[in-house]
Amino acid sequence: MTSLAFVLGVMPLMVSTGAGAAARRSMGTGVVGGMLAATFIATVFVPLFFVLAARRPKTRRVEVPA
């Protein structure tokens, strides 16, 4: 939700007109593309890393007498 709100908030940069519009468009395009890519990549890799960590064998801790 937060990523989507951020992407929608940056959309006016992508469609800007007027003075300095080229700089705003290029910055908006990079930000929107990066956020969308990071969101979709994280959607795949975060659960994958959780599954890999959950499958790791548990190690026993050895208590050292004081």
C-alpha positions as CSV (number, residue, x, y, z in Angstrom):
1,M,0.0,0.0,0.0
2,T,2.8,2.4,0.9
3,S,4.7,1.7,-2.3
4,L,1.6,2.1,-4.4
5,A,0.8,5.4,-2.7
6,F,4.3,6.7,-3.3
7,V,4.2,5.7,-6.9
8,L,0.9,7.4,-7.4
9,G,2.2,10.5,-5.6
10,V,5.2,10.7,-8.0
11,M,3.1,10.3,-11.1
12,P,2.7,14.0,-11.6
13,L,6.4,14.2,-12.1
14,M,6.2,11.8,-15.0
15,V,3.5,13.9,-16.8
16,S,4.7,17.3,-15.9
17,T,4.8,20.2,-18.5
18,G,6.3,23.6,-18.5
19,A,9.7,24.9,-17.5
20,G,12.0,22.2,-16.2
21,A,9.6,19.5,-17.3
22,A,12.4,17.3,-18.9
23,A,14.3,17.1,-15.6
24,R,11.1,16.3,-13.7
25,R,10.0,13.7,-16.2
26,S,13.3,11.9,-16.2
27,M,13.4,11.9,-12.4
28,G,9.8,10.8,-12.1
29,T,10.3,8.0,-14.6
30,G,13.3,6.7,-12.7
31,V,11.6,6.9,-9.3
32,V,8.4,5.2,-10.5
33,G,10.3,2.5,-12.4
34,G,12.6,1.8,-9.5
35,M,9.8,1.6,-6.9
36,L,7.7,-0.7,-9.1
37,A,10.7,-3.0,-9.7
38,A,11.7,-3.0,-6.0
39,T,8.1,-3.7,-5.0
40,F,7.7,-6.7,-7.3
41,I,11.2,-8.1,-6.5
42,A,10.6,-7.8,-2.8
43,T,7.2,-9.5,-3.2
44,V,9.1,-12.6,-4.5
45,F,12.3,-12.6,-2.5
46,V,11.1,-11.8,1.0
47,P,8.9,-14.9,1.2
48,L,11.6,-16.9,-0.5
49,F,14.2,-15.9,2.1
50,F,11.7,-16.7,4.9
51,V,11.1,-20.2,3.6
52,L,14.9,-20.8,3.2
53,A,15.5,-19.5,6.8
54,A,12.6,-21.6,8.2
55,R,14.0,-24.8,6.5
56,R,17.4,-24.4,8.1
57,P,18.1,-27.1,10.6
58,K,18.0,-25.8,14.2
59,T,21.2,-25.9,16.1
60,R,21.4,-26.9,19.8
61,R,22.9,-24.5,22.2
62,V,25.3,-26.0,24.7
63,E,25.1,-24.5,28.1
64,V,28.5,-23.8,29.7
65,P,28.6,-24.3,33.5
66,A,29.6,-21.3,35.4
